[in-house]
């Protein structure tokens, strides 16, 4: 039996790395669910379609809006967690220094995402938070706008953050 220095064995993944991998796996599923919910709502995703479903006497119609709201919430949470955990892991590895900015601002400052994308993502998060307290029709307009903004940045964001995590050595 030959002695092994252990260099052939990949290093153990941390809890943070495992969670990042899980989030990266779940984002496409949540995106797909959001798109399916939008398709179920109406032929076109409009404020009027949201309003009609939300005001419907049929609970199945109202649930279409609830699914969109839920998947928006899930995706925003995943995107924020991807940023915050990714930054924490990169800091742990010494790839970046710690800063006090919001995670999306930090990613923009590092050149991972555009500042405009960070601003839009923060706006989507703010709208998502306001949805919990908004009253119709403001909530229908906010939901529509938040979904449209999120979907415009989602794919690019995921790819850019993933590539950065690989470049930093956080993910393999």
C-alpha positions as CSV (number, residue, x, y, z in Angstrom):
1,X,0.0,0.0,0.0
2,X,1.4,3.4,-0.9
3,X,1.2,6.4,1.3
4,X,-1.1,9.1,0.1
5,X,-0.5,12.7,0.9
6,X,-4.1,13.4,0.5
7,X,-3.6,15.7,-2.4
8,X,-5.8,13.5,-4.6
9,X,-8.7,14.0,-2.3
10,X,-10.7,17.2,-3.0
11,X,-11.0,19.5,0.0
12,X,-14.3,19.2,1.9
13,X,-16.9,21.7,0.9
14,X,-18.1,24.0,3.6
15,X,-21.7,24.5,4.7
16,X,-21.7,27.8,2.8
17,X,-20.4,26.2,-0.4
18,X,-23.0,23.4,-0.1
19,X,-25.7,26.0,0.4
20,X,-24.5,28.1,-2.6
21,X,-24.7,24.9,-4.8
22,X,-28.3,24.3,-3.5
23,X,-29.3,27.9,-4.3
24,X,-27.8,27.6,-7.8
25,X,-29.8,24.4,-8.3
26,X,-33.0,25.9,-7.0
27,X,-33.0,29.2,-9.0
28,X,-33.9,27.6,-12.3
29,X,-36.7,25.7,-10.7
30,X,-38.2,28.8,-9.0
31,X,-37.8,30.7,-12.3
32,X,-39.6,27.9,-14.2
33,X,-42.4,27.9,-11.6
34,X,-42.7,31.7,-11.9
35,X,-42.9,31.6,-15.7
36,X,-45.5,28.8,-15.5
37,X,-47.6,30.8,-13.0
38,X,-47.4,33.8,-15.4
39,X,-48.5,31.6,-18.3
40,X,-51.4,30.3,-16.2
41,X,-52.5,33.8,-15.4
42,X,-53.4,35.0,-18.9
43,X,-52.2,35.0,-22.4
44,X,-50.2,38.2,-21.6
45,X,-48.7,39.2,-18.3
46,X,-50.4,42.6,-17.6
47,X,-51.5,44.6,-14.6
48,X,-55.1,44.1,-15.9
49,X,-54.6,40.3,-15.9
50,X,-53.3,40.4,-12.3
51,X,-56.1,42.6,-11.2
52,X,-58.8,40.4,-12.8
53,X,-57.4,37.3,-11.2
54,X,-56.8,38.9,-7.8
55,X,-60.4,40.2,-7.7
56,X,-61.9,37.0,-9.0
57,X,-64.6,35.2,-7.0
58,X,-62.8,31.9,-7.9
59,X,-60.1,31.0,-5.4
60,X,-58.2,29.2,-8.2
61,X,-57.9,32.4,-10.1
62,X,-56.7,34.3,-7.0
63,X,-54.2,31.6,-6.3
64,X,-52.6,32.3,-9.6
65,X,-51.5,35.7,-8.3
66,X,-50.5,34.2,-5.0
67,X,-48.1,31.8,-6.8
68,X,-46.5,34.6,-8.7
69,X,-46.1,36.6,-5.4
70,X,-44.5,33.5,-3.7
71,X,-42.1,32.7,-6.5
72,X,-41.0,36.4,-6.7
73,X,-40.3,36.2,-3.0
74,X,-38.4,32.9,-3.3
75,X,-36.3,34.2,-6.2
76,X,-35.4,37.5,-4.5
77,X,-34.4,35.6,-1.4
78,X,-32.2,33.2,-3.5
79,X,-30.5,36.0,-5.4
80,X,-29.7,37.9,-2.2
81,X,-28.5,34.7,-0.5
82,X,-26.3,33.9,-3.5
83,X,-24.7,37.3,-3.2
84,X,-24.3,37.3,0.6
85,X,-23.1,33.7,1.0
86,X,-20.8,34.0,-2.0
87,X,-19.2,37.2,-0.7
88,X,-18.8,35.5,2.8
89,X,-17.1,32.5,1.2
90,X,-14.8,34.6,-1.0
91,X,-13.9,36.6,2.2
92,X,-13.2,33.3,4.1
93,X,-10.9,32.2,1.3
94,X,-9.1,35.6,1.2
95,X,-10.2,36.3,-2.3
96,X,-11.8,39.6,-1.4
97,X,-11.7,41.9,1.6
98,X,-14.7,42.6,3.8
99,X,-16.8,45.6,3.2
100,X,-20.0,47.0,4.7
101,X,-22.0,47.5,1.5
102,X,-25.2,45.6,0.7
103,X,-24.3,42.3,-1.1
104,X,-25.5,43.5,-4.5
105,X,-23.6,46.8,-4.2
106,X,-20.5,44.8,-3.2
107,X,-20.9,42.6,-6.3
108,X,-21.2,45.7,-8.4
109,X,-18.1,47.3,-6.8
110,X,-16.2,44.1,-7.6
111,X,-17.3,44.3,-11.2
112,X,-19.3,41.0,-11.0
113,X,-22.6,42.7,-11.9
114,X,-23.4,46.2,-13.3
115,X,-24.3,48.9,-10.8
116,X,-27.6,49.3,-12.7
117,X,-28.4,45.6,-12.1
118,X,-27.6,46.0,-8.4
119,X,-29.9,49.0,-8.3
120,X,-32.7,47.1,-10.1
121,X,-32.3,44.1,-7.8
122,X,-32.6,46.3,-4.7
123,X,-35.7,47.9,-6.2
124,X,-37.2,44.5,-6.8
125,X,-36.5,43.5,-3.2
126,X,-38.0,46.8,-1.9
127,X,-41.1,46.2,-4.1
128,X,-41.3,42.6,-2.8
129,X,-41.2,43.9,0.8
130,X,-43.8,46.6,0.0
131,X,-46.1,44.0,-1.5
132,X,-46.6,42.6,2.0
133,X,-48.1,45.9,3.1
134,X,-49.5,47.3,-0.2
135,X,-53.2,47.5,-1.0
136,X,-54.7,47.1,-4.4
137,X,-54.3,48.5,-7.0
138,X,-50.8,49.6,-6.0
139,X,-49.9,45.9,-5.1
140,X,-50.9,44.7,-8.6
141,X,-48.7,47.4,-10.3
142,X,-45.8,46.7,-7.9
143,X,-46.1,42.9,-8.5
144,X,-46.1,43.3,-12.2
145,X,-43.2,45.7,-12.2
146,X,-41.1,43.6,-9.8
147,X,-41.6,40.4,-11.8
148,X,-40.7,42.2,-15.0
149,X,-37.5,43.7,-13.5
150,X,-36.5,40.5,-11.8
151,X,-36.9,38.4,-15.0
152,X,-34.9,41.0,-17.0
153,X,-31.8,40.5,-14.8
154,X,-32.2,36.9,-13.5
155,X,-30.3,34.8,-16.0
156,X,-27.4,37.2,-16.5
157,X,-27.1,37.6,-12.7
158,X,-26.9,33.9,-12.0
159,X,-24.3,33.3,-14.7
160,X,-22.1,36.2,-13.7
161,X,-22.2,35.4,-10.0
162,X,-21.6,31.7,-10.7
163,X,-18.6,32.5,-12.9
164,X,-17.2,34.8,-10.3
165,X,-17.6,32.2,-7.6
166,X,-15.7,29.7,-9.7
167,X,-13.0,32.3,-10.5
168,X,-12.6,33.1,-6.7
169,X,-12.3,29.4,-5.9
170,X,-15.5,29.3,-3.9
171,X,-17.0,26.8,-6.2
172,X,-15.4,24.2,-8.4
